[in-house]
C-alpha cells in the first residue's frame, strides 16, 4: 500500500498542504473547525508523518532524552514513569539512557541524544563537569537537572533541598521533646547523604 502523503490529506480535507502542515506542527495557527476537518482526514486515511523529514525541517525531533545514574534504583524508575506520562500527553517519546554513574558512558549517551536531535534532556549528571551540558545547549537542546541542584543562574533544576530536609527532620524531633538524636545516613560519597547530615547537625 502506498504511503498517504500530506497532499492526499489536503485533498481529502479540502485544504492546502500548508494548512495540513500547520495542523501537524503549529495547530494554534489553524481555526478549530478547519483543524478538526484535517485531523479527521488524517484519521480516515491513516496518515503517518515522516519523522526524519519533519526533524530536518524543524531542527529537532519529538523526542526527549532522560539520563539517569541508576535505573535499578526505584526512585529513578518512578521519575522515568512520570517523565514518560507527561511526554506522551504532549506527543513526545522518551529515550532513556542509564549512565551507571560513569561519566564516559554518560558522554556516549548524550552524543547519541544530540545525534537524534532531541528537543531537550532531563539528566541526573554522573559528575560535576558542566561542559557536557553546555555543549548540548550550544546545539539548541534544552537541559534540566533532575535530583541535582543548579549551581549557576543559567541552569534549570528540579531538586530537593536536602540540607533543609535534614534540619526539618531534627527540628520535628526536638519539638516533640527529643534531646538525643541519632542521624543514620548512607555513604558520605553521596551528596544527598552529606547535605542531610549537615542539615541535621545544624
C-alpha positions as CSV (number, residue, x, y, z in Angstrom):
1,X,0.0,0.0,0.0
2,X,1.3,3.4,-0.9
3,X,2.1,5.8,1.9
4,X,-0.5,8.5,2.4
5,X,1.0,12.0,1.8
6,X,0.3,15.4,3.1
7,X,-1.2,16.2,-0.4
8,X,-3.6,13.3,0.0
9,X,-4.7,14.6,3.4
10,X,-5.1,18.1,2.0
11,X,-7.2,16.9,-1.0
12,X,-9.4,14.8,1.3
13,X,-10.0,17.7,3.8
14,X,-10.4,20.3,1.0
15,X,-7.5,22.5,2.3
16,X,-4.0,23.3,1.1
17,X,-0.9,21.2,2.0
18,X,0.4,24.2,4.0
19,X,-2.7,24.0,6.2
20,X,-2.1,20.3,6.9
21,X,1.5,21.2,7.8
22,X,0.3,23.8,10.2
23,X,-2.1,21.4,11.9
24,X,0.8,18.9,12.4
25,X,3.4,21.5,13.5
26,X,1.6,24.7,14.6
27,X,-2.0,23.7,15.4
28,X,-2.7,27.0,17.2
29,X,-2.5,28.9,13.8
30,X,-5.4,26.9,12.4
31,X,-9.1,27.7,13.0
32,X,-10.7,25.0,15.2
33,X,-13.2,23.8,12.6
34,X,-10.5,23.5,9.9
35,X,-8.2,21.7,12.3
36,X,-10.9,19.2,13.2
37,X,-11.5,18.6,9.5
38,X,-7.8,18.0,8.8
39,X,-7.5,15.7,11.9
40,X,-10.5,13.7,10.7
41,X,-8.9,13.3,7.3
42,X,-5.6,12.2,9.0
43,X,-7.5,9.5,10.9
44,X,-9.6,8.3,8.0
45,X,-6.6,8.0,5.6
46,X,-4.2,6.6,8.2
47,X,-1.7,9.3,7.6
48,X,1.7,8.9,9.5
49,X,4.1,11.8,9.4
50,X,7.6,11.2,8.1
51,X,9.7,11.6,11.3
52,X,13.0,12.1,9.6
53,X,11.7,14.8,7.2
54,X,10.0,16.8,9.9
55,X,13.1,16.6,12.1
56,X,15.2,18.0,9.3
57,X,12.7,20.9,8.8
58,X,12.3,21.7,12.5
59,X,15.9,21.1,13.6
60,X,14.7,18.8,16.4
61,X,12.6,15.6,16.8
62,X,9.6,14.9,19.0
63,X,11.7,13.1,21.5
64,X,13.1,13.9,24.9
65,X,16.2,12.4,26.5
66,X,16.3,11.2,30.0
67,X,19.7,10.3,31.5
68,X,19.8,8.7,35.0
69,X,22.7,7.3,37.1
70,X,20.9,4.0,38.2
71,X,17.8,2.8,36.5
72,X,17.7,-0.1,39.0
73,X,17.0,2.5,41.8
74,X,13.2,2.6,42.3
75,X,13.4,6.4,42.6
76,X,14.7,6.8,39.0
77,X,12.1,4.2,37.8
78,X,9.4,6.4,39.2
79,X,11.0,9.5,37.7
80,X,11.1,7.8,34.3
81,X,7.5,6.8,34.5
82,X,6.4,10.4,35.3
83,X,8.5,11.8,32.5
84,X,7.1,9.3,30.0
85,X,3.5,10.0,31.2
86,X,3.8,13.8,30.6
87,X,5.8,13.5,27.4
88,X,3.2,11.1,25.9
89,X,0.4,13.5,26.7
90,X,2.3,16.2,24.8
91,X,3.1,13.9,21.8
92,X,6.7,13.2,22.6
93,X,8.6,10.0,23.1
94,X,11.4,9.4,25.6
95,X,14.8,8.0,25.0
96,X,16.3,6.6,28.2
97,X,20.0,6.4,29.0
98,X,21.5,4.8,32.1
99,X,25.0,6.1,32.8
100,X,25.5,3.7,35.8
101,X,27.5,6.6,37.4
102,X,30.1,6.6,34.6
103,X,30.9,10.0,33.0
104,X,32.3,8.2,29.9
105,X,29.1,6.3,29.4
106,X,27.1,9.4,30.1
107,X,29.1,11.2,27.4
108,X,28.3,8.5,24.8
109,X,24.6,8.6,25.7
110,X,24.5,12.4,25.4
111,X,26.2,12.2,22.0
112,X,23.5,9.8,20.8
113,X,20.8,12.0,22.1
114,X,22.3,15.0,20.3
115,X,22.5,13.0,17.1
116,X,18.8,12.2,17.4
117,X,18.1,16.0,17.7
118,X,16.1,15.5,20.9
119,X,14.1,18.5,22.0
120,X,15.5,18.5,25.5
121,X,17.4,16.4,28.0
122,X,16.5,15.7,31.6
123,X,19.6,14.5,33.4
124,X,21.0,13.4,36.8
125,X,24.6,14.0,36.0
126,X,27.2,11.5,37.0
127,X,29.8,14.1,37.6
128,X,30.3,17.9,38.1
129,X,31.6,18.7,34.6
130,X,29.1,21.3,33.2
131,X,30.9,21.3,29.8
132,X,28.9,18.3,28.6
133,X,25.7,20.0,29.3
134,X,26.8,23.3,27.9
135,X,27.6,21.6,24.6
136,X,24.1,20.3,24.4
137,X,22.7,23.8,25.0
138,X,25.0,25.2,22.3
139,X,23.2,22.9,19.9
140,X,19.8,24.3,20.9
141,X,18.9,21.4,23.2
142,X,17.3,22.4,26.5
143,X,18.7,20.8,29.7
144,X,17.1,20.3,33.1
145,X,18.9,18.8,36.0
146,X,16.9,16.2,37.9
147,X,17.6,15.5,41.6
148,X,20.7,17.7,41.3
149,X,20.9,21.4,42.3
150,X,21.7,24.1,39.8
151,X,25.0,25.9,40.7
152,X,24.6,28.6,38.1
153,X,21.8,31.1,37.4
154,X,21.6,29.9,33.8
155,X,20.8,26.3,34.8
156,X,17.4,24.8,35.4
157,X,16.9,22.1,38.0
158,X,14.2,20.1,39.8
159,X,15.8,19.1,43.1
160,X,15.2,18.7,46.8
161,X,16.9,21.0,49.4
162,X,18.4,18.1,51.4
163,X,20.0,20.5,53.9
164,X,16.5,21.9,54.7
165,X,15.2,18.3,54.9
166,X,17.8,17.3,57.5
167,X,17.0,20.4,59.5
168,X,13.2,19.9,59.3
169,X,13.6,16.2,60.4
170,X,15.6,17.1,63.6
171,X,13.5,20.2,64.3
172,X,10.4,17.9,64.3
173,X,12.0,15.5,66.8
174,X,13.2,18.4,69.1
175,X,9.7,19.9,69.0
176,X,8.4,16.6,70.3
177,X,10.8,16.6,73.3
178,X,13.7,14.6,72.0
179,X,17.1,15.6,73.4
180,X,19.3,12.9,72.0
181,X,19.0,12.4,68.2
182,X,20.9,9.9,66.0
183,X,21.2,10.6,62.3
184,X,21.7,7.4,60.3
185,X,22.7,8.1,56.7
186,X,24.3,6.4,53.7
187,X,27.8,6.7,52.4
188,X,29.3,10.2,52.5
189,X,30.3,9.9,48.9
190,X,26.7,10.6,48.1
191,X,25.9,14.4,48.1
192,X,22.3,13.9,49.5
193,X,23.6,12.0,52.5
194,X,26.2,14.7,53.3
195,X,23.7,17.5,53.0
196,X,21.0,15.8,55.1
197,X,23.6,15.1,57.8
198,X,24.7,18.8,57.6
199,X,21.1,19.9,58.0
200,X,20.6,17.6,60.9
201,X,23.7,18.9,62.7
202,X,22.7,22.5,62.1
